[in-house]
């Protein structure tokens, strides 16, 4: 057990009721991406009471807290704050009933169906332990509550404000995410752990007409249907079998009435890749196929392409991950696991990529261990409610404590480490 998780033990019984209260409050009051005013205020006020130097409004609603504690490395811990535009169906007594207006002006349900409320709670708890245990570590702690992860806006928006606000750069960036997995476990991976993601909107232009006179139209619905089918061949026929990739068309929107051929149709698609060359090829192939189908249909104009979001790969630094892994194995024993790459995506790596410093991202299991073991034995793991499901609800124990231990263990690998010149016993 490292000095920081050792400091957690006598504090946890006191911290737990308050952290559960914070979590349930955040869960009941979710906020959409880049609208996280209330959540940011709760986090910032908490840091202020603990003695952190707090900067609010970074990148819109982001919060940065600094705690300087002598000479040593600057270590960043990050949590994302935003919720999803969906209605919750967990049946929890503290389930969200919130609604909000999305970017398209629609009223939507809002829910923390990705677990960011737990991320905020973890970081608030870790910040409190680190403030109380200053005698156990040296350096500068930077805690970052980030907006807009779900729309890939938040990390870049914070970085755009960073220099202007005079904030320091971290020497290592650390973050974690609750995922489906037995509660009490943590999972890490050196190298690529999360995919790159690109979301596009493609508008296909036809020529509208009466449904009884298709010969006078260029039908964008047929054009869109043919395009959807052809796009599926990118992964199956253009990407090598050992180069994993995913391409999903999540929306096909066209027309208003069964006897009207519309003027246009819209596709919204998402792709996930683990290799930059594969990513580039797929983006080019999408454009090639869409343009070719429009040309084959005699479309009056080429399609329009709009980027909806773009996430880089999360590619963990090998040396930094080795330090985190050693800390996890010391803390969790057999409950520290090596993960496979996941097809989810994150903008967490924007901080480390921009500053040219190592970063490490890992997962904390949030599924009831008995339910997880049963599903694994029955081969039904895919039926467990996962992130972005309206029924996703991490169990709080032991997930709450495990997330705190993981964050503190990783931070301790730098903040509690001996100076570089003394690690081998030489002064």
SULQUI-V953066 format. One record per residue. RES is the residue in three letters. PHI is phi in radians with two decimals (NA if undefined). NEAR is the number of other ideal C-beta (glycine too) atoms within 10 Angstrom. Layout:
BEGIN
res-><RES;RES>
phi-><PHI;PHI>
near-><NEAR;NEAR>
END
This chain:
BEGIN
res-><UNK;UNK;UNK;UNK;UNK;UNK;UNK;UNK;UNK;UNK;UNK;UNK;UNK;UNK;UNK;UNK;UNK;UNK;UNK;UNK;UNK;UNK;UNK;UNK;UNK;UNK;UNK;UNK;UNK;UNK;UNK;UNK;UNK;UNK;UNK;UNK;UNK;UNK;UNK;UNK;UNK;UNK;UNK;UNK;UNK;UNK;UNK;UNK;UNK;UNK;UNK;UNK;UNK;UNK;UNK;UNK;UNK;UNK;UNK;UNK;UNK;UNK;UNK;UNK;UNK;UNK;UNK;UNK;UNK;UNK;UNK;UNK;UNK;UNK;UNK;UNK;UNK;UNK;UNK;UNK;UNK;UNK;UNK;UNK;UNK;UNK;UNK;UNK;UNK;UNK;UNK;UNK;UNK;UNK;UNK;UNK;UNK;UNK;UNK;UNK;UNK;UNK;UNK;UNK;UNK;UNK;UNK;UNK;UNK;UNK;UNK;UNK;UNK;UNK;UNK;UNK;UNK;UNK;UNK;UNK;UNK;UNK;UNK;UNK;UNK;UNK;UNK;UNK;UNK;UNK;UNK;UNK;UNK;UNK;UNK;UNK;UNK;UNK;UNK;UNK;UNK;UNK;UNK;UNK;UNK;UNK;UNK;UNK;UNK;UNK;UNK;UNK;UNK;UNK;UNK;UNK;UNK;UNK;UNK;UNK;UNK;UNK;UNK;UNK;UNK;UNK;UNK;UNK;UNK;UNK;UNK;UNK;UNK;UNK;UNK;UNK;UNK;UNK;UNK;UNK;UNK;UNK;UNK;UNK;UNK;UNK;UNK;UNK;UNK;UNK;UNK;UNK;UNK;UNK;UNK;UNK;UNK;UNK;UNK;UNK;UNK;UNK;UNK;UNK;UNK;UNK;UNK;UNK;UNK;UNK;UNK;UNK;UNK;UNK;UNK;UNK;UNK;UNK;UNK;UNK;UNK;UNK;UNK;UNK;UNK;UNK;UNK;UNK;UNK;UNK;UNK;UNK;UNK;UNK;UNK;UNK;UNK;UNK;UNK;UNK;UNK;UNK;UNK;UNK;UNK;UNK;UNK;UNK;UNK;UNK;UNK;UNK;UNK;UNK;UNK;UNK;UNK;UNK;UNK;UNK;UNK;UNK;UNK;UNK;UNK;UNK;UNK;UNK;UNK;UNK;UNK;UNK;UNK;UNK;UNK;UNK;UNK;UNK;UNK;UNK;UNK;UNK;UNK;UNK;UNK;UNK;UNK;UNK;UNK;UNK;UNK;UNK;UNK;UNK;UNK;UNK;UNK;UNK;UNK;UNK;UNK;UNK;UNK;UNK;UNK;UNK;UNK;UNK;UNK;UNK;UNK;UNK;UNK;UNK;UNK;UNK;UNK;UNK;UNK;UNK;UNK;UNK;UNK;UNK;UNK;UNK;UNK;UNK;UNK;UNK;UNK;UNK;UNK;UNK;UNK;UNK;UNK;UNK;UNK;UNK;UNK;UNK;UNK;UNK;UNK;UNK;UNK;UNK;UNK;UNK;UNK;UNK;UNK;UNK;UNK;UNK;UNK;UNK;UNK;UNK;UNK;UNK;UNK;UNK;UNK;UNK;UNK;UNK;UNK;UNK;UNK;UNK;UNK;UNK;UNK;UNK;UNK;UNK;UNK;UNK;UNK;UNK;UNK;UNK;UNK;UNK;UNK;UNK;UNK;UNK;UNK;UNK;UNK;UNK;UNK;UNK;UNK;UNK;UNK;UNK;UNK;UNK;UNK;UNK;UNK;UNK;UNK;UNK;UNK;UNK;UNK;UNK;UNK;UNK;UNK;UNK;UNK;UNK;UNK;UNK;UNK;UNK;UNK;UNK;UNK;UNK;UNK>
phi-><NA;-1.43;-1.05;-1.37;-1.25;-1.12;-1.20;-1.17;-0.93;-1.25;-1.56;-1.11;-1.04;-1.35;-1.27;-0.94;-1.02;-1.21;-1.16;-1.10;-1.09;-1.09;-1.03;-1.14;-1.16;-1.09;-1.11;-1.34;-2.22;-1.26;-2.33;-1.20;-0.97;1.17;-2.12;-1.46;-1.09;-1.16;-1.05;-1.08;-1.10;-1.09;-1.15;-1.14;-1.09;-1.06;-1.13;-1.06;-1.12;-1.49;1.68;-1.30;-1.46;-1.94;-2.02;-1.77;1.19;-1.41;1.16;1.90;-2.09;-1.19;-2.24;-2.17;-2.05;-2.05;-2.25;-1.58;-2.50;1.50;-1.28;2.68;-1.24;-1.69;-2.00;-1.81;-1.98;-2.19;-2.34;-1.69;-2.01;-1.45;-1.93;-1.91;-1.42;-2.70;-1.51;-1.43;-2.32;-1.42;1.33;-1.15;-1.10;-1.92;-1.09;-1.32;-2.08;-1.24;-2.28;-2.73;-1.75;-1.46;-1.13;-1.67;1.41;-1.62;-1.47;-2.29;-1.20;-2.31;-2.60;-1.50;-1.49;-1.98;1.68;-1.18;-1.11;-1.23;-1.05;-1.10;-1.09;-0.98;-1.20;-1.09;-1.16;-1.09;-1.06;-1.20;-1.11;-1.14;-1.19;-1.40;-2.01;-1.11;-1.25;-1.70;-2.58;-2.42;2.35;-2.13;-1.68;-2.10;-1.85;-2.18;-1.80;-1.76;-1.46;1.00;-1.22;-1.16;-2.00;1.04;-1.77;-1.17;-1.09;-1.13;-1.14;-1.16;-1.04;-1.11;-1.64;-1.03;-1.14;-1.03;-1.55;1.21;-1.47;-1.35;-1.60;-1.40;-1.63;-2.66;-2.07;-2.19;-2.75;-2.54;-2.49;-1.29;-2.47;-1.09;2.85;-1.07;-1.03;1.80;-1.87;-2.23;-2.30;-2.26;-2.81;-1.27;1.41;-1.20;-2.01;-2.31;-1.36;-1.31;-2.44;-2.29;-2.03;-2.22;-1.94;-2.07;-1.80;-1.82;-1.84;-2.09;-2.42;-1.29;-2.93;-1.25;-1.09;-1.47;-2.25;-1.11;-1.18;-1.63;-2.04;-2.00;-1.41;-1.28;-1.22;-1.10;-1.02;-1.16;-1.09;-1.14;-1.16;-1.01;-1.13;-1.19;-1.07;-1.13;-1.36;-1.08;-1.25;-1.33;-2.23;-2.07;-1.84;-1.05;-0.97;-1.54;-1.78;-1.13;-2.78;-2.34;-2.32;-2.19;-1.65;-1.56;-2.62;-2.30;-2.13;-2.83;1.27;-2.32;-2.59;-1.19;-1.94;-2.14;-1.44;-1.37;-1.40;-2.64;-2.48;-2.17;-1.93;-2.11;-2.30;-2.36;-2.27;-2.22;-2.46;-2.08;-2.54;-1.11;-1.17;-1.14;-1.02;-1.07;-1.08;-1.16;-1.09;-1.18;-1.17;-1.04;-1.11;-1.04;-1.19;-1.08;-1.15;-1.17;-1.15;-1.14;-1.14;-1.12;-1.53;1.29;-1.06;-1.25;-2.74;-1.18;-1.23;-1.87;-2.05;-2.20;-1.39;-1.54;-2.83;-2.61;-1.99;-1.32;-1.13;-1.71;-2.06;-1.06;-1.09;-1.16;-1.17;-1.15;-1.14;-1.07;-1.16;-1.13;-1.05;-1.07;-1.14;-1.17;-1.13;-1.16;-1.48;-1.89;1.06;-1.22;-1.49;-1.68;-2.10;-1.63;-1.54;-1.44;-1.06;-1.88;-1.55;-1.29;-2.41;-2.59;-1.76;-0.90;-1.23;-1.01;-1.10;-1.12;-1.10;-1.14;-1.55;1.19;-2.13;-1.18;-2.40;-2.42;-2.20;-2.52;-2.04;-2.09;-1.16;-2.25;-1.67;-0.87;-1.00;-1.21;-1.13;-1.18;-1.09;-1.12;-1.13;-1.15;-1.14;-1.59;1.25;-2.10;-1.00;-1.18;-1.59;-1.21;-1.03;-1.96;-0.92;1.36;-1.44;-1.13;-1.84;-1.25;-2.64;-1.05;-1.32;-1.32;-2.15;-1.60;-1.06;-1.05;-1.21;-1.06;-1.10;-1.12;-1.07;-1.13;-1.13;-1.22;-1.11;-1.12;-1.08;-1.11;-1.06;-1.94;-1.25;-1.87;-1.34;-1.16;-0.94;-0.91;-1.34;-1.99;-1.16;-1.64;1.62;-1.73;-1.33>
near-><13;22;15;26;24;13;21;25;11;9;15;17;8;10;19;16;9;14;22;15;12;19;22;17;15;26;24;17;16;28;22;21;23;20;22;28;13;15;25;23;13;20;29;21;13;23;26;14;11;17;11;22;13;18;19;18;14;24;23;19;28;28;32;27;26;16;19;14;17;9;9;18;15;18;23;24;25;25;28;28;31;26;30;22;21;17;16;25;16;18;8;13;7;13;18;22;10;19;12;15;12;14;12;7;6;9;9;17;19;23;24;30;27;25;25;28;28;25;26;26;27;28;28;25;26;24;23;21;21;27;18;15;21;14;9;18;24;17;20;19;26;23;28;27;32;31;29;25;24;20;16;22;19;29;28;15;19;28;19;13;16;19;9;8;13;7;18;13;16;24;18;23;27;24;25;27;27;24;21;19;22;21;25;20;24;28;23;24;21;17;13;16;26;26;24;22;22;21;19;19;15;23;17;27;18;25;16;15;17;11;13;8;9;12;5;11;19;20;21;27;17;17;24;25;15;17;27;15;12;16;22;13;13;20;21;10;8;16;20;9;7;5;14;16;22;15;20;14;16;9;11;16;13;20;17;6;8;6;8;13;23;18;17;21;24;17;22;16;21;17;23;23;27;20;17;12;9;19;21;11;17;22;18;12;20;21;15;13;20;25;16;13;22;23;11;12;19;10;20;11;11;13;22;13;14;11;11;13;15;16;22;20;23;28;20;25;18;11;10;22;23;15;18;27;21;13;27;25;16;15;21;18;8;7;18;21;19;11;15;9;16;19;14;19;24;22;27;28;23;22;23;26;18;16;17;7;17;18;24;28;23;25;23;28;25;29;27;18;16;11;14;21;12;13;17;13;9;9;8;10;15;8;9;18;17;17;18;14;16;16;13;23;21;24;17;17;12;18;24;24;21;24;29;27;28;28;31;29;25;31;27;26;23;23;24;19;18;10;10;8;8;10;9;7;6;6;5>
END
